Amino acid sequence: MRSLEVPGSQSDPYDMLNESVVRIDARGVIVGWNRASEELYGLVRSSAIGQGLANLLDEAENDWRDRLQGVDSWEGEVIRSTAMGPMLMQLRWRARRDPCGAISEIIETGRSAPELGRLRGQLRSATHRFDNLFQALAVSFFETDFRMVGSELMRMRDLGVTDLREYLLADYGRVRALMELENVVDVNVASLRLFGANERSELMGRRSSRLWPDESIPDYVGALVAVMDKQPHFVCETRLRALDGSLIDALFTVAWSPESAKRGIMVVGVVDLRAQKQAFAELQRSEEKFRRLFDAMSIGLLEYDFSEADRLLACYRDAGVSDLAAHLLANRARMQEMIDAMRVGAINDRALEIFGLARETVRPTGVGWLWPPETWEIVARAVNGRFHKRTIPPEDNRIRRPDGSEVDINITLWAAPERRPSQPVLCGVIDISARIAAQQRLELIRTEFAHASRIATLGELAASVAHEISQPLSAIIANSGTAIRTLHRDAPRLPLLRSLAEHTLGAAKRAAEIVARIRSVVAPATQERQPLSLETMVSEALPFVRHELKHGLVELTLRFEPGLPLVSGDRVQLQQIVVNLVLNAVQAMHEVPEDKRRLEIFTGCVDDMVTLTVDDSGPGFVRGTEERLFDSFYTTKPLGMGIGLAVCRSIAESHGGTIAAITRRCGARFVLSLPHLAAAEDEPISAGVPSTPTIKEAMTGVTSPIVS
């Protein structure tokens, strides 16, 4: 016995096999020895070929002849000598015979018995794992014996049937007969649950026909045709019948391997699709409801696909851009790229109506057809909000339609909090043209109402107006009379005449200023906002009520806090509030003893509001009526119209402020609060305000025009 040597260059036709293959001629001499034989016996091919099998492997001389006597094959275990010592071998012999029937060659395959035992153990383990998997899977599985069905289908083809599908579907009875030939040999636990069976025997055997309703017969036939056409598998959605008669939406699969096909065994899988179908139906119903709602809404709705735009936003974010809106608006090419990246997924009819577009103009790519260049500022602000992952607040804008008309709109954008690329961005558009027109009409009515209130107040101030005008007129008359008398003298004094003419001109100018002041109050005008100082505004308003204060014997105290911020407001309308509050206070104190008639006006600042407070020492008002005082046509005065305080509140609210009435122990308090100009917080109160009279001048009759 020789030990294993390095194999020679000769080859054997069976070298690719993992099993030992030894070929023996009729004399018992080895003529073939593959590489697996070299490894099994520890002998190289050159040492084995030409040797007698009995001598080389220590075997009985005619053992192989005796075992193949009268047969062509034999299988069993034999002890043989190897380089490692005696070893039990599992052998299979197959004889080749000549035309006379004598053995001409023997093909022996074999492997060691321990290796075979290991393989058998692996097979048992694999079978066990398959059985466990087969039973444990949540999907229904059947193992079916298809041999009789296959034989019948082959018989049909032998009889000349060329189109099996057409032939079988022409008579469902033929298909039912084939189902009776199909034998279910095993089912898993999931099949029992799916079809409502208590025992496996209820589904095994030749019982598959009852699982197939007539409506699904074409799917069963499709599987048969796939098998006959030697397709590797078959899959379709179908409906099967449970044992209780209920229908099951299912995914039906048939698969077979070449080995199982030889044995006629197929594996059938059934996946329960009922939950999936129900979820899909719910999704469809939800989508239909959303679409109906989307199309029926009275506001314009658009769905935007931002997936491509989001990729651009990520690039800008990586590049360190902070203010994307400014960046896009400064670069039209970049802005156009962003416009082209946005896509409209859906748009309802109301949105088309608002934008003045026809359905055929809608294009899925880009939104340039919807947002022309003049509206790019709106788009840039919206994109900038998404860029910074901030909520985009609603915004009012005016856009121009393709036909040239303009429309006021309110735009609201909504994106999912996760801002996933797959999530669309919903845009709501409301036509607010009617609201804007109503606001403009309301502002006009408010202005006219305030104007009417000023006219009414001016009527109450008739005595003060007459007194204001009488002073310069009296001066003009006196100066004119003196000038005439001087001219009648023989030697008129020219310096005196010059002085009289100058005083007359000054008095005439003062009269003209008074008339201009009254005209500014009387003339209707829209709001003209400008930076104002509350101190200056009060100083300009007091001359209108000076006569009432003097005639009513009211002691006035003014306290203005220095350095107050400016407010933005209409000079005439805010003066109207002061005049109305002072006039109401004077009238309220008529019932108070003369030595106790006191009026105090002072200013202050609370948070971001500048306040003007008017306190009087009158009888006040009944607690609980504070809000009613500002109702239209509500009055506590015998001859009052009840519009003054209503107009005051309207003016205050139109300036973004408030006015409130507060009951005190002695008298009433009214507080006007107006937002200050943030940009003017550090400026002196006179900054940007035209020259106006001081408080002393206002109260001593030195007049100057009230600027409207």
Secondary structure, 3 states (H helix, E strand, C coil): CCCCCCCCCCCCCCCCCCCEEEEEECCCEEEEECHHHHHHHCCCHHHHCCCEHHHHHCCCCCHHHHHCCCCCEEEEEEEECCCCCCEEEEEEEEEEECCCCCEEEEEEEEEEHHHHHHHHHHHHHHHHHHHHHHHHCCCEEEEEECHHHHHHHHHHHHCCCCCHHHHHHCCHHHHHHHHHHCEEEEECHHHHHHHCCCCHHHCCECCHHHHCCHHHHHHHHHHHHHHHCCCCEEEEEEEEECCCCCEEEEEEEEECCHHHHHHCEEEEEEEECHHHHHHHHHHHHHHHHHHHHHHHCCCEEEEEECHHHHHHHHHHHHCCCCCHHHHHHHCHHHHHHHHHHCEEEEECHHHHHHHCCCHHHCCCECCCCCCCHHHHHHHHHHHHHHHCCCCCCCEEEEEECCCCCEEEEEEEEECCCCCCCCCCEEEEEEECHHHHHHHHHHHHHHHHHHHHHHHHHHHHCHHHHHHHHHHHHHHHHHHHHHHHHHHCCCCCCHHHHHHHHHHHHHHHHHHHHHHHHHHHHHCCCCCCEEEECHHHHHHHHHHHHHHHHHHCCCEEEEECCCCCCCEEEEHHHHHHHHHHHHHHHHHHHHHCCHHHCEEEEEEEEECCEEEEEEEECCCCCCCCCCCHHHCCCCCCCCCCCCCHHHHHHHHHHHCCCEEEEEECCCCEEEEEEEEECHHHCCCCCCCCCCCCCCHHHHHHCCCCCCCC
